[in-house]
C-alpha cells in the first residue's frame, strides 16, 4: 500500500513538471522572446492615440474656402506695383496670365523678389546680397532690402537720403530697374549685365512665372 502511494505521488510530481514548465516558458516568451535571444518590443493591446490639434476637415457647404493664387511673371508684377504708384501697404491690382484681375501687396508679393534667393533662377543669390542697407559699401550704393531703400534709389555714395530714381518716376517703361531686370533676347536694353547677376540666358525675358496675389472676382477666390 505504501509503495503504491509513493508511486502515485511520484507520478503526480512528474506530471506537474511535464505540463507546468513548458507553460511557464511559453508565457515568458510571449512578452520577451528570450527563447531565441531576440528582444521583442512590448506591444500594448490598444494603441495610444494622440489627440488631434487641428479641426476635422470639412467638405461640402461647410468647407472653408481655399485661397487661389494668381500667376504672373516677376518683371510684370514689379511693373504693376510701380505703375500703381509703388504703394507700401495698400494693395495694387494687376492682370494675371489667365486674364483675371488680381490684387497683391509689396510686403507679401514684391519684396520677396529682392530679398529671397533662388527665385529668379536656381542658384540665384538674393538681390540684397549686393544691394543692402549699408549703401556706402553696397553695389551701386543702393539698398533693395527695404521699401524705403528702394524708393531712395541708387548712387548714394555718402549715405544720402535720396539718390537716383530707379523706378522711373512711376513710369515703368522708363525705370532703370526694368532695364536691369527685363531681357531682350537674353541681354539688357542698356548693354549692362542682366540682374540678378549671373542670370542664365534661358531665363525668360520677363523673369520666372510665379504665384502672387489673389483674384478679385468673388467666384475665383476659392475652390471646392
C-alpha positions as CSV (number, residue, x, y, z in Angstrom):
1,X,0.0,0.0,0.0
2,X,2.8,2.4,0.9
3,X,4.7,1.6,-2.3
4,X,1.5,2.3,-4.3
5,X,1.1,5.7,-2.6
6,X,4.7,6.6,-3.2
7,X,4.4,5.7,-6.9
8,X,1.2,7.8,-7.2
9,X,2.8,10.8,-5.6
10,X,5.9,10.5,-7.8
11,X,3.8,10.2,-10.9
12,X,1.9,13.3,-9.9
13,X,5.1,15.3,-9.4
14,X,6.4,14.2,-12.8
15,X,3.1,15.1,-14.5
16,X,3.2,18.6,-12.9
17,X,6.7,19.2,-14.1
18,X,5.9,17.9,-17.6
19,X,2.9,20.3,-18.0
20,X,3.8,23.3,-15.9
21,X,7.4,24.0,-17.0
22,X,6.6,24.4,-20.8
23,X,3.6,26.6,-19.9
24,X,5.8,28.9,-17.9
25,X,8.5,29.1,-20.6
26,X,5.8,29.8,-23.3
27,X,4.3,32.5,-21.2
28,X,7.6,34.2,-20.7
29,X,8.4,34.0,-24.4
30,X,5.3,36.0,-25.4
31,X,6.5,39.3,-24.0
32,X,10.2,39.0,-24.3
33,X,11.4,36.5,-26.8
34,X,14.2,35.1,-24.7
35,X,13.7,31.7,-26.3
36,X,15.5,32.9,-29.4
37,X,17.7,35.5,-27.7
38,X,15.9,38.3,-29.6
39,X,14.2,41.0,-27.5
40,X,10.8,41.9,-29.0
41,X,9.2,45.3,-28.5
42,X,6.4,45.5,-25.9
43,X,3.1,45.7,-27.8
44,X,0.1,47.1,-25.9
45,X,-3.3,45.6,-26.9
46,X,-4.7,49.1,-27.6
47,X,-2.5,51.7,-29.4
48,X,-2.1,55.1,-27.9
49,X,-4.0,57.8,-29.9
50,X,-2.5,61.3,-30.0
51,X,-5.2,64.0,-29.5
52,X,-5.8,66.0,-32.7
53,X,-4.8,69.6,-32.6
54,X,-6.4,70.7,-35.9
55,X,-10.1,70.8,-36.7
56,X,-11.5,67.9,-38.6
57,X,-11.5,68.8,-42.4
58,X,-15.0,69.6,-43.7
59,X,-16.4,69.0,-47.2
60,X,-19.4,70.4,-49.0
61,X,-21.2,73.5,-47.8
62,X,-19.3,73.6,-44.5
63,X,-15.9,73.5,-46.1
64,X,-13.6,76.5,-45.6
65,X,-12.5,78.3,-48.8
66,X,-9.0,77.7,-50.1
67,X,-7.2,80.7,-51.4
68,X,-6.3,80.7,-55.1
69,X,-3.1,82.5,-56.2
70,X,-2.7,84.3,-59.5
71,X,0.2,83.7,-61.9
72,X,2.3,86.5,-63.4
73,X,6.0,87.0,-64.4
74,X,8.3,88.6,-61.9
75,X,9.0,91.7,-64.1
76,X,5.3,92.3,-64.9
77,X,4.5,92.1,-61.2
78,X,7.1,94.7,-60.2
79,X,5.9,96.8,-63.2
80,X,2.3,96.7,-61.9
81,X,3.4,97.8,-58.5
82,X,5.5,100.7,-59.9
83,X,2.7,101.8,-62.2
84,X,0.2,101.8,-59.3
85,X,2.4,104.4,-57.5
86,X,4.6,101.9,-55.6
87,X,2.3,101.6,-52.5
88,X,4.0,100.3,-49.4
89,X,1.0,98.7,-47.6
90,X,-2.1,99.3,-49.8
91,X,-2.9,96.6,-52.4
92,X,-2.4,97.1,-56.1
93,X,-4.1,95.4,-59.0
94,X,-2.7,93.5,-61.9
95,X,-4.0,91.2,-64.7
96,X,-2.6,87.7,-64.4
97,X,-1.7,85.3,-67.2
98,X,-5.3,83.9,-67.2
99,X,-6.8,87.4,-67.7
100,X,-8.0,87.7,-64.1
101,X,-7.9,90.9,-62.2
102,X,-5.8,90.3,-59.1
103,X,-4.6,92.2,-56.0
104,X,-1.2,92.0,-54.4
105,X,0.9,93.9,-51.9
106,X,4.5,95.0,-51.7
107,X,5.2,93.2,-48.5
108,X,3.7,89.8,-49.5
109,X,4.4,89.6,-53.2
110,X,7.0,92.2,-54.4
111,X,9.6,92.4,-51.7
112,X,10.4,88.7,-51.7
113,X,11.7,89.0,-55.3
114,X,14.6,91.1,-53.9
115,X,15.3,89.5,-50.5
116,X,14.9,85.8,-51.2
117,X,17.4,83.5,-53.1
118,X,16.6,81.1,-55.9
119,X,13.6,83.0,-57.1
120,X,14.8,84.3,-60.5
121,X,16.7,81.1,-61.3
122,X,18.0,78.0,-59.5
123,X,21.1,79.1,-57.6
124,X,20.3,82.8,-57.8
125,X,21.5,84.9,-54.9
126,X,19.1,87.4,-53.3
127,X,19.4,90.9,-54.7
128,X,20.2,92.1,-51.2
129,X,23.5,90.1,-51.3
130,X,25.0,93.1,-53.2
131,X,22.4,95.8,-52.6
132,X,21.9,96.2,-48.8
133,X,21.3,98.8,-46.1
134,X,24.9,99.9,-45.8
135,X,24.7,101.9,-49.1
136,X,28.3,103.3,-48.8
137,X,29.6,99.8,-49.3
138,X,26.7,98.3,-51.3
139,X,27.0,97.8,-55.0
140,X,25.7,101.0,-56.9
141,X,25.3,102.4,-53.4
142,X,21.7,101.0,-53.5
143,X,19.6,99.3,-50.8
144,X,17.0,96.8,-52.1
145,X,16.4,95.3,-48.6
146,X,13.5,97.6,-47.7
147,X,10.7,99.7,-49.1
148,X,12.4,103.0,-48.1
149,X,15.7,101.8,-49.6
150,X,14.1,101.0,-53.0
151,X,12.5,104.4,-53.1
152,X,15.7,106.2,-52.1
153,X,17.4,104.9,-55.3
154,X,21.0,104.3,-56.3
155,X,24.3,106.2,-56.2
156,X,24.0,107.2,-52.5
157,X,27.8,107.3,-52.2
158,X,27.8,109.2,-48.9
159,X,24.7,107.7,-47.5
160,X,22.4,110.4,-48.9
161,X,18.7,110.1,-48.1
162,X,17.9,110.3,-51.8
163,X,19.9,109.1,-54.9
164,X,19.0,108.3,-58.5
165,X,15.4,107.2,-59.0
166,X,15.3,103.5,-60.1
167,X,11.5,103.4,-60.5
168,X,11.2,105.8,-63.5
169,X,9.1,108.3,-61.5
170,X,6.3,105.8,-61.5
171,X,6.6,105.1,-65.3
172,X,7.7,101.5,-65.5
173,X,8.9,101.8,-69.1
174,X,11.4,104.5,-68.0
175,X,12.6,102.7,-64.9
176,X,16.3,101.7,-64.7
177,X,15.1,98.8,-62.6
178,X,13.1,97.4,-65.6
179,X,16.1,97.8,-67.9
180,X,18.2,95.8,-65.5
181,X,15.6,93.0,-65.0
182,X,13.8,92.7,-68.4
183,X,15.8,90.9,-71.0
184,X,15.7,91.5,-74.8
185,X,17.0,88.3,-76.4
186,X,19.0,87.5,-73.3
187,X,20.5,91.0,-73.0
188,X,19.6,94.1,-71.1
189,X,18.4,97.1,-73.1
190,X,21.2,99.3,-71.8
191,X,24.1,96.9,-72.6
192,X,24.7,96.0,-69.0
193,X,24.6,92.6,-67.3
194,X,21.1,91.4,-66.5
195,X,20.1,91.1,-62.9
196,X,20.2,89.2,-60.8
197,X,23.9,88.8,-61.6
198,X,24.7,85.5,-63.3
199,X,21.3,85.1,-64.7
200,X,21.3,82.4,-67.4
201,X,20.2,83.1,-70.9
202,X,17.4,80.5,-70.7
203,X,15.5,82.6,-68.1
204,X,12.5,84.1,-69.9
205,X,12.7,87.8,-70.8
206,X,10.3,88.8,-68.1
207,X,11.8,86.5,-65.5
208,X,10.2,83.4,-63.9
209,X,6.4,82.9,-63.7
210,X,5.3,82.9,-60.1
211,X,2.3,82.8,-57.9
212,X,1.3,86.1,-56.4
213,X,-1.8,87.9,-55.2
214,X,-5.3,86.7,-55.3
215,X,-8.2,87.2,-57.8
216,X,-10.6,89.9,-57.1
217,X,-13.6,88.2,-58.6
218,X,-15.8,86.5,-55.9
219,X,-16.2,83.3,-57.9
220,X,-12.4,83.0,-58.3
221,X,-11.2,83.4,-54.7
222,X,-11.9,79.9,-53.6
223,X,-12.1,76.3,-54.9
224,X,-14.3,73.5,-53.5
